[in-house]
Amino acid sequence: MTLVRLRLAARCARAVTALAIALGAAAPAFAWGPDGHRIVGEIAWQLLDRDTKQAVLAILPRGRDGTLAEAAVWADTVGRRDPDYRWLEPFHYVDVAPDARAIPPARGCHCVLEGIEMARDRLRDPRVSPAQRLLALRELAHFVGDVHQPLHVSHPDGRGGNTIDVSFDGRPTNLHRLWDGDLLQRRLRALGRRRGGRWRAFAHALADATSAAQRKEWAAATDPRVWAEESLALARAHTFAVRDGDRLGDAYYEEAIPVVTERLAQAGVRLAAVLATSLGPIR
């Protein structure tokens, strides 16, 4: 992607965000929460070959933030707090009607699909500055995780389940927040205290539990629209029947947590595959 196209895309994204604010629209909440995004980044890191790891490390800053796991969180922390990056907002999700049978093409949708494509293009472009390459890596690591969260694709309330107030394990939450983090946090708490963090232990366990056949199958699906269509189907199957005021507990957790863990694993595998192809030799 040329610098001119990048600037045009940024201006268009800012315009879309401004219009959404003017109309009173609101974006969905964070996908997966910090631990979920770190898990995606850590799984991908475990699966990368040595050369791709070196290419990633050459892009990342030194210090505490110099890991792929932390890069995957950046768009929900610094990226959302800093006004200079508000143009990224539309790229965290894709809005489609609940009865939609297809996901829109990536180009021109101003959604997570285009966010992934734009970041991938910049990561591949040898003319991009180091700062822009770092931003592209952070976007890609995050948005691949976002599109695998089912409620970042569709829900009948039009806001990814944010308006569906429920209780989970006796505590008030909403449907989107439940899928972003409440389900995962219950699973992580079951691990007990772990040196280096429960999220890291869980990421390594997921990476180890993913078979070579699963990795091959998931990595073969390279089109982000396919990932979004998977999320749409899962949202329909596991979230559309939940109603405002529902009390959810063990039964819902047992139904949903296998979906959450598989989507995190799929996102990690696919992020590793995208990075391997994007950071290979430039021809």
VOLO-586959 format. One record per residue (C-alpha): x, y, z; residue in one letter; residue number from 1; chain. Coordinates in pm, 1 decimal. Layout:
+----------+----------+----------+----+-----+----+
:        u :        v :        w : aa :   i : ch :
+----------+----------+----------+----+-----+----+
:        X :        Y :        Z :  A : NUM :  A :
...
+----------+----------+----------+----+-----+----+
END
This chain:
+----------+----------+----------+----+-----+----+
:        u :        v :        w : aa :   i : ch :
+----------+----------+----------+----+-----+----+
:      0.0 :      0.0 :      0.0 :  M :   1 :  A :
:    144.4 :    340.5 :    -94.0 :  T :   2 :  A :
:    170.2 :    624.3 :    155.8 :  L :   3 :  A :
:    -96.1 :    817.0 :    -38.7 :  V :   4 :  A :
:   -341.5 :    525.7 :    -13.4 :  R :   5 :  A :
:   -261.9 :    489.4 :    355.1 :  L :   6 :  A :
:   -339.6 :    856.5 :    421.1 :  R :   7 :  A :
:   -659.4 :    836.6 :    221.1 :  L :   8 :  A :
:   -768.2 :    527.7 :    412.5 :  A :   9 :  A :
:   -697.2 :    700.8 :    742.0 :  A :  10 :  A :
:   -898.2 :   1008.4 :    639.7 :  R :  11 :  A :
:  -1190.5 :    790.7 :    529.6 :  C :  12 :  A :
:  -1179.6 :    599.0 :    855.4 :  A :  13 :  A :
:  -1183.4 :    923.4 :   1055.6 :  R :  14 :  A :
:  -1484.4 :   1039.0 :    859.8 :  A :  15 :  A :
:  -1668.9 :    714.4 :    927.4 :  V :  16 :  A :
:  -1592.0 :    738.1 :   1299.1 :  T :  17 :  A :
:  -1711.1 :   1099.8 :   1312.6 :  A :  18 :  A :
:  -2033.4 :   1007.9 :   1135.9 :  L :  19 :  A :
:  -2097.3 :    721.4 :   1376.4 :  A :  20 :  A :
:  -2050.9 :    952.0 :   1674.1 :  I :  21 :  A :
:  -2277.6 :   1214.8 :   1519.8 :  A :  22 :  A :
:  -2552.1 :    955.9 :   1469.9 :  L :  23 :  A :
:  -2519.9 :    829.5 :   1823.9 :  G :  24 :  A :
:  -2380.4 :    492.7 :   1726.4 :  A :  25 :  A :
:  -2141.9 :    314.1 :   1954.5 :  A :  26 :  A :
:  -1878.7 :     54.6 :   1879.5 :  A :  27 :  A :
:  -1878.2 :   -280.3 :   2056.4 :  P :  28 :  A :
:  -1668.1 :   -321.2 :   2369.6 :  A :  29 :  A :
:  -1318.5 :   -462.2 :   2364.6 :  F :  30 :  A :
:  -1287.0 :   -810.4 :   2217.3 :  A :  31 :  A :
:  -1150.9 :  -1084.6 :   2443.6 :  W :  32 :  A :
:  -1016.3 :   -836.1 :   2697.3 :  G :  33 :  A :
:   -641.5 :   -793.1 :   2752.9 :  P :  34 :  A :
:   -579.4 :  -1154.5 :   2856.1 :  D :  35 :  A :
:   -761.9 :  -1295.0 :   2554.1 :  G :  36 :  A :
:   -561.2 :  -1084.9 :   2311.0 :  H :  37 :  A :
:   -237.9 :  -1175.5 :   2490.6 :  R :  38 :  A :
:   -331.5 :  -1542.9 :   2457.3 :  I :  39 :  A :
:   -377.7 :  -1501.0 :   2080.3 :  V :  40 :  A :
:    -41.2 :  -1327.1 :   2049.5 :  G :  41 :  A :
:    136.8 :  -1583.8 :   2264.8 :  E :  42 :  A :
:     -9.0 :  -1879.8 :   2075.3 :  I :  43 :  A :
:    106.2 :  -1723.0 :   1749.0 :  A :  44 :  A :
:    452.4 :  -1664.6 :   1894.9 :  W :  45 :  A :
:    481.6 :  -2029.7 :   2000.3 :  Q :  46 :  A :
:    401.8 :  -2139.9 :   1644.9 :  L :  47 :  A :
:    632.2 :  -1904.2 :   1452.1 :  L :  48 :  A :
:    954.5 :  -2033.0 :   1301.3 :  D :  49 :  A :
:   1286.1 :  -1881.1 :   1406.7 :  R :  50 :  A :
:   1322.9 :  -1652.2 :   1104.7 :  D :  51 :  A :
:    974.6 :  -1504.0 :   1145.3 :  T :  52 :  A :
:   1034.9 :  -1452.6 :   1516.6 :  K :  53 :  A :
:   1348.0 :  -1257.7 :   1435.4 :  Q :  54 :  A :
:   1154.9 :  -1046.1 :   1184.9 :  A :  55 :  A :
:    888.3 :   -972.3 :   1447.3 :  V :  56 :  A :
:   1148.1 :   -883.0 :   1710.4 :  L :  57 :  A :
:   1313.7 :   -643.8 :   1464.7 :  A :  58 :  A :
:    983.3 :   -450.3 :   1446.4 :  I :  59 :  A :
:    886.4 :   -453.1 :   1814.2 :  L :  60 :  A :
:   1024.2 :   -202.8 :   2066.8 :  P :  61 :  A :
:   1260.7 :   -313.7 :   2337.4 :  R :  62 :  A :
:   1146.9 :   -368.0 :   2692.9 :  G :  63 :  A :
:    820.0 :   -476.1 :   2849.4 :  R :  64 :  A :
:    613.3 :   -397.7 :   2539.7 :  D :  65 :  A :
:    847.0 :   -585.9 :   2307.3 :  G :  66 :  A :
:    642.9 :   -905.0 :   2280.9 :  T :  67 :  A :
:    381.6 :  -1020.1 :   2032.7 :  L :  68 :  A :
:    141.6 :  -1076.3 :   2323.8 :  A :  69 :  A :
:    162.3 :   -709.1 :   2425.7 :  E :  70 :  A :
:    146.0 :   -596.5 :   2062.8 :  A :  71 :  A :
:   -188.4 :   -776.6 :   2038.8 :  A :  72 :  A :
:   -330.3 :   -567.6 :   2326.1 :  V :  73 :  A :
:   -208.1 :   -225.7 :   2206.9 :  W :  74 :  A :
:   -512.1 :   -133.5 :   1994.0 :  A :  75 :  A :
:   -741.6 :   -168.4 :   2297.4 :  D :  76 :  A :
:   -515.9 :     23.4 :   2536.2 :  T :  77 :  A :
:   -302.6 :    298.7 :   2383.0 :  V :  78 :  A :
:   -490.9 :    282.1 :   2053.9 :  G :  79 :  A :
:   -826.3 :    361.8 :   2214.5 :  R :  80 :  A :
:   -697.1 :    621.2 :   2462.8 :  R :  81 :  A :
:   -491.8 :    829.8 :   2220.3 :  D :  82 :  A :
:   -702.7 :   1066.1 :   2002.3 :  P :  83 :  A :
:   -448.3 :   1028.2 :   1723.1 :  D :  84 :  A :
:   -561.8 :    668.7 :   1677.0 :  Y :  85 :  A :
:   -938.3 :    713.1 :   1693.2 :  R :  86 :  A :
:   -949.6 :    648.2 :   1319.1 :  W :  87 :  A :
:   -882.9 :    282.0 :   1406.5 :  L :  88 :  A :
:  -1218.9 :    246.3 :   1583.2 :  E :  89 :  A :
:  -1426.3 :    106.9 :   1290.9 :  P :  90 :  A :
:  -1167.1 :   -161.5 :   1227.7 :  F :  91 :  A :
:  -1237.6 :   -356.1 :   1548.0 :  H :  92 :  A :
:  -1560.0 :   -513.2 :   1420.9 :  Y :  93 :  A :
:  -1790.9 :   -567.3 :   1125.4 :  V :  94 :  A :
:  -2161.5 :   -489.7 :   1138.5 :  D :  95 :  A :
:  -2394.2 :   -715.9 :    942.7 :  V :  96 :  A :
:  -2765.0 :   -779.8 :    977.0 :  A :  97 :  A :
:  -2852.3 :  -1081.9 :   1195.7 :  P :  98 :  A :
:  -3016.3 :  -1250.6 :    897.1 :  D :  99 :  A :
:  -2724.1 :  -1175.5 :    662.6 :  A : 100 :  A :
:  -2606.7 :  -1467.2 :    452.2 :  R : 101 :  A :
:  -2275.9 :  -1313.1 :    345.6 :  A : 102 :  A :
:  -2001.4 :  -1091.3 :    485.9 :  I : 103 :  A :
:  -1913.1 :   -779.1 :    284.3 :  P : 104 :  A :
:  -1585.1 :   -769.4 :     87.8 :  P : 105 :  A :
:  -1291.1 :   -641.9 :    289.1 :  A : 106 :  A :
:  -1205.4 :   -346.8 :     66.7 :  R : 107 :  A :
:  -1430.5 :    -50.2 :    133.0 :  G : 108 :  A :
:  -1616.2 :   -196.5 :    431.8 :  C : 109 :  A :
:  -1433.9 :     23.2 :    691.2 :  H : 110 :  A :
:  -1448.7 :   -273.2 :    927.5 :  C : 111 :  A :
:  -1222.3 :   -532.3 :   1086.4 :  V : 112 :  A :
:  -1182.1 :   -711.4 :    752.9 :  L : 113 :  A :
:  -1036.8 :   -402.7 :    587.3 :  E : 114 :  A :
:   -830.7 :   -334.8 :    898.9 :  G : 115 :  A :
:   -665.8 :   -674.7 :    862.5 :  I : 116 :  A :
:   -601.5 :   -626.5 :    490.9 :  E : 117 :  A :
:   -459.0 :   -275.8 :    535.8 :  M : 118 :  A :
:   -228.0 :   -388.3 :    815.9 :  A : 119 :  A :
:   -113.3 :   -690.4 :    617.2 :  R : 120 :  A :
:    -39.1 :   -473.0 :    312.2 :  D : 121 :  A :
:    168.9 :   -227.0 :    515.4 :  R : 122 :  A :
:    360.6 :   -504.3 :    686.2 :  L : 123 :  A :
:    458.9 :   -640.2 :    343.9 :  R : 124 :  A :
:    554.5 :   -301.9 :    194.7 :  D : 125 :  A :
:    933.7 :   -239.3 :    208.3 :  P : 126 :  A :
:    876.2 :    135.5 :    167.8 :  R : 127 :  A :
:    684.4 :    167.5 :    496.1 :  V : 128 :  A :
:    865.8 :    342.8 :    781.3 :  S : 129 :  A :
:    962.5 :    150.1 :   1098.0 :  P : 130 :  A :
:    692.0 :    335.8 :   1293.7 :  A : 131 :  A :
:    425.6 :    242.0 :   1041.5 :  Q : 132 :  A :
:    545.3 :   -117.7 :   1033.1 :  R : 133 :  A :
:    515.5 :   -136.4 :   1413.1 :  L : 134 :  A :
:    164.2 :      8.1 :   1395.8 :  L : 135 :  A :
:     71.8 :   -243.6 :   1126.2 :  A : 136 :  A :
:    199.8 :   -532.7 :   1339.3 :  L : 137 :  A :
:     -0.8 :   -412.7 :   1638.4 :  R : 138 :  A :
:   -315.2 :   -368.9 :   1429.6 :  E : 139 :  A :
:   -281.9 :   -708.9 :   1265.5 :  L : 140 :  A :
:   -216.2 :   -890.5 :   1592.2 :  A : 141 :  A :
:   -522.6 :   -729.6 :   1746.7 :  H : 142 :  A :
:   -772.0 :   -735.5 :   1461.3 :  F : 143 :  A :
:   -713.7 :  -1103.8 :   1385.2 :  V : 144 :  A :
:   -819.6 :  -1165.3 :   1744.6 :  G : 145 :  A :
:  -1119.6 :   -931.4 :   1714.0 :  D : 146 :  A :
:  -1273.4 :  -1102.5 :   1411.5 :  V : 147 :  A :
:  -1265.8 :  -1436.8 :   1593.0 :  H : 148 :  A :
:  -1488.7 :  -1304.9 :   1875.1 :  Q : 149 :  A :
:  -1841.8 :  -1396.6 :   1757.2 :  P : 150 :  A :
:  -2006.0 :  -1080.9 :   1891.2 :  L : 151 :  A :
:  -1769.1 :   -861.0 :   1694.1 :  H : 152 :  A :
:  -1953.5 :   -972.8 :   1383.4 :  V : 153 :  A :
:  -2326.3 :   -967.0 :   1456.4 :  S : 154 :  A :
:  -2608.9 :   -957.9 :   1709.4 :  H : 155 :  A :
:  -2978.2 :   -862.8 :   1676.1 :  P : 156 :  A :
:  -2939.3 :   -560.6 :   1909.0 :  D : 157 :  A :
:  -2705.2 :   -400.6 :   1654.2 :  G : 158 :  A :
:  -2437.7 :   -340.7 :   1918.4 :  R : 159 :  A :
:  -2277.7 :   -679.7 :   1957.7 :  G : 160 :  A :
:  -2488.0 :   -772.2 :   2260.3 :  G : 161 :  A :
:  -2388.2 :   -463.7 :   2460.1 :  N : 162 :  A :
:  -2753.0 :   -378.9 :   2533.5 :  T : 163 :  A :
:  -2837.4 :   -729.8 :   2656.9 :  I : 164 :  A :
:  -2795.7 :   -708.2 :   3035.3 :  D : 165 :  A :
:  -2754.1 :  -1047.7 :   3200.9 :  V : 166 :  A :
:  -2605.7 :  -1193.6 :   3514.9 :  S : 167 :  A :
:  -2329.1 :  -1451.0 :   3510.6 :  F : 168 :  A :
:  -2232.4 :  -1645.0 :   3821.1 :  D : 169 :  A :
:  -2456.0 :  -1404.7 :   4014.0 :  G : 170 :  A :
:  -2279.1 :  -1089.0 :   3893.9 :  R : 171 :  A :
:  -2427.0 :   -826.7 :   3657.3 :  P : 172 :  A :
:  -2270.1 :   -800.0 :   3313.1 :  T : 173 :  A :
:  -2384.7 :   -778.8 :   2952.4 :  N : 174 :  A :
:  -2371.6 :  -1036.1 :   2677.2 :  L : 175 :  A :
:  -2081.9 :   -872.3 :   2494.3 :  H : 176 :  A :
:  -1872.6 :   -835.1 :   2808.6 :  R : 177 :  A :
:  -1951.7 :  -1195.2 :   2897.6 :  L : 178 :  A :
:  -1796.3 :  -1316.5 :   2572.4 :  W : 179 :  A :
:  -1515.2 :  -1061.1 :   2579.8 :  D : 180 :  A :
:  -1380.7 :  -1168.8 :   2915.1 :  G : 181 :  A :
:  -1612.7 :  -1310.1 :   3181.6 :  D : 182 :  A :
:  -1620.1 :  -1662.0 :   3037.2 :  L : 183 :  A :
:  -1243.0 :  -1665.5 :   2981.4 :  L : 184 :  A :
:  -1167.5 :  -1523.2 :   3326.2 :  Q : 185 :  A :
:  -1365.6 :  -1802.9 :   3491.1 :  R : 186 :  A :
:  -1157.8 :  -2052.9 :   3292.5 :  R : 187 :  A :
:   -832.4 :  -1879.4 :   3390.1 :  L : 188 :  A :
:   -925.3 :  -1868.7 :   3757.8 :  R : 189 :  A :
:   -955.1 :  -2247.7 :   3749.2 :  A : 190 :  A :
:   -581.3 :  -2263.3 :   3675.5 :  L : 191 :  A :
:   -496.8 :  -2116.7 :   4015.5 :  G : 192 :  A :
:   -185.2 :  -1910.2 :   4072.6 :  R : 193 :  A :
:     71.6 :  -1950.0 :   3796.1 :  R : 194 :  A :
:    418.7 :  -1799.0 :   3773.0 :  R : 195 :  A :
:    432.4 :  -1573.8 :   3467.2 :  G : 196 :  A :
:     54.7 :  -1532.5 :   3455.9 :  G : 197 :  A :
:   -244.8 :  -1758.4 :   3408.4 :  R : 198 :  A :
:   -303.8 :  -1624.2 :   3058.1 :  W : 199 :  A :
:     44.7 :  -1732.4 :   2950.1 :  R : 200 :  A :
:      3.8 :  -2079.9 :   3098.8 :  A : 201 :  A :
:   -330.6 :  -2114.8 :   2924.4 :  F : 202 :  A :
:   -185.1 :  -1994.0 :   2592.0 :  A : 203 :  A :
:     90.4 :  -2254.0 :   2608.8 :  H : 204 :  A :
:   -159.9 :  -2524.8 :   2700.6 :  A : 205 :  A :
:   -380.1 :  -2430.2 :   2404.7 :  L : 206 :  A :
:    -84.8 :  -2425.1 :   2166.0 :  A : 207 :  A :
:     27.4 :  -2767.1 :   2289.8 :  D : 208 :  A :
:   -325.8 :  -2910.0 :   2264.8 :  A : 209 :  A :
:   -371.8 :  -2794.9 :   1905.2 :  T : 210 :  A :
:   -288.4 :  -3082.5 :   1672.7 :  S : 211 :  A :
:    -85.4 :  -3049.3 :   1354.8 :  A : 212 :  A :
:   -396.7 :  -3139.3 :   1155.3 :  A : 213 :  A :
:   -596.6 :  -2861.4 :   1323.1 :  Q : 214 :  A :
:   -321.5 :  -2607.9 :   1262.8 :  R : 215 :  A :
:   -303.0 :  -2705.2 :    897.3 :  K : 216 :  A :
:   -680.5 :  -2684.4 :    853.7 :  E : 217 :  A :
:   -718.5 :  -2350.4 :   1030.1 :  W : 218 :  A :
:   -417.4 :  -2189.4 :    860.5 :  A : 219 :  A :
:   -549.3 :  -2297.5 :    519.8 :  A : 220 :  A :
:   -840.9 :  -2053.7 :    562.4 :  A : 221 :  A :
:   -656.5 :  -1733.7 :    470.3 :  T : 222 :  A :
:   -953.6 :  -1506.3 :    387.0 :  D : 223 :  A :
:  -1068.8 :  -1291.3 :    684.9 :  P : 224 :  A :
:  -1423.1 :  -1312.7 :    544.7 :  R : 225 :  A :
:  -1417.3 :  -1684.5 :    621.4 :  V : 226 :  A :
:  -1315.3 :  -1609.1 :    979.0 :  W : 227 :  A :
:  -1598.3 :  -1356.1 :   1007.8 :  A : 228 :  A :
:  -1850.6 :  -1601.7 :    866.5 :  E : 229 :  A :
:  -1742.3 :  -1854.8 :   1128.7 :  E : 230 :  A :
:  -1800.1 :  -1593.3 :   1399.0 :  S : 231 :  A :
:  -2140.7 :  -1505.4 :   1256.5 :  L : 232 :  A :
:  -2250.3 :  -1870.1 :   1266.4 :  A : 233 :  A :
:  -2125.3 :  -1907.0 :   1623.6 :  L : 234 :  A :
:  -2298.3 :  -1587.4 :   1733.4 :  A : 235 :  A :
:  -2625.6 :  -1717.9 :   1595.0 :  R : 236 :  A :
:  -2582.2 :  -2055.6 :   1760.5 :  A : 237 :  A :
:  -2474.5 :  -1939.7 :   2106.8 :  H : 238 :  A :
:  -2586.4 :  -1579.9 :   2168.9 :  T : 239 :  A :
:  -2901.2 :  -1492.2 :   1975.0 :  F : 240 :  A :
:  -3130.5 :  -1682.3 :   2214.2 :  A : 241 :  A :
:  -3003.3 :  -1498.6 :   2524.0 :  V : 242 :  A :
:  -3252.1 :  -1237.7 :   2643.0 :  R : 243 :  A :
:  -3221.5 :   -921.0 :   2849.7 :  D : 244 :  A :
:  -3237.1 :  -1014.6 :   3217.8 :  G : 245 :  A :
:  -3133.0 :  -1379.5 :   3174.5 :  D : 246 :  A :
:  -2940.6 :  -1541.7 :   3456.3 :  R : 247 :  A :
:  -2654.9 :  -1745.4 :   3318.3 :  L : 248 :  A :
:  -2434.8 :  -1987.8 :   3504.3 :  G : 249 :  A :
:  -2280.1 :  -2331.7 :   3482.0 :  D : 250 :  A :
:  -2492.6 :  -2461.9 :   3193.8 :  A : 251 :  A :
:  -2418.3 :  -2162.7 :   2971.9 :  Y : 252 :  A :
:  -2051.1 :  -2168.5 :   3068.3 :  Y : 253 :  A :
:  -2017.2 :  -2534.3 :   2970.8 :  E : 254 :  A :
:  -2180.9 :  -2457.9 :   2634.9 :  E : 255 :  A :
:  -1978.8 :  -2146.4 :   2557.7 :  A : 256 :  A :
:  -1628.0 :  -2200.9 :   2693.4 :  I : 257 :  A :
:  -1529.9 :  -2462.1 :   2429.2 :  P : 258 :  A :
:  -1624.3 :  -2204.8 :   2162.9 :  V : 259 :  A :
:  -1418.3 :  -1933.1 :   2333.8 :  V : 260 :  A :
:  -1109.6 :  -2151.7 :   2368.6 :  T : 261 :  A :
:  -1127.3 :  -2281.4 :   2011.7 :  E : 262 :  A :
:  -1166.3 :  -1929.4 :   1869.9 :  R : 263 :  A :
:   -862.6 :  -1811.4 :   2066.2 :  L : 264 :  A :
:   -662.2 :  -2105.9 :   1934.7 :  A : 265 :  A :
:   -779.4 :  -2048.2 :   1576.6 :  Q : 266 :  A :
:   -691.9 :  -1679.4 :   1599.9 :  A : 267 :  A :
:   -341.0 :  -1761.9 :   1726.3 :  G : 268 :  A :
:   -280.3 :  -2016.9 :   1451.3 :  V : 269 :  A :
:   -404.1 :  -1780.4 :   1182.0 :  R : 270 :  A :
:   -207.0 :  -1485.5 :   1315.6 :  L : 271 :  A :
:    108.2 :  -1698.8 :   1299.2 :  A : 272 :  A :
:     25.5 :  -1795.9 :    940.4 :  A : 273 :  A :
:    -35.5 :  -1434.5 :    835.8 :  V : 274 :  A :
:    288.7 :  -1318.7 :    994.1 :  L : 275 :  A :
:    485.2 :  -1600.0 :    832.0 :  A : 276 :  A :
:    363.2 :  -1497.6 :    486.2 :  T : 277 :  A :
:    378.4 :  -1121.0 :    547.9 :  S : 278 :  A :
:    730.7 :  -1111.5 :    689.5 :  L : 279 :  A :
:    890.9 :  -1357.2 :    450.4 :  G : 280 :  A :
:   1142.3 :  -1251.3 :    186.0 :  P : 281 :  A :
:   1022.4 :   -952.6 :    -19.6 :  I : 282 :  A :
:   1026.9 :  -1035.3 :   -388.4 :  R : 283 :  A :
+----------+----------+----------+----+-----+----+
END
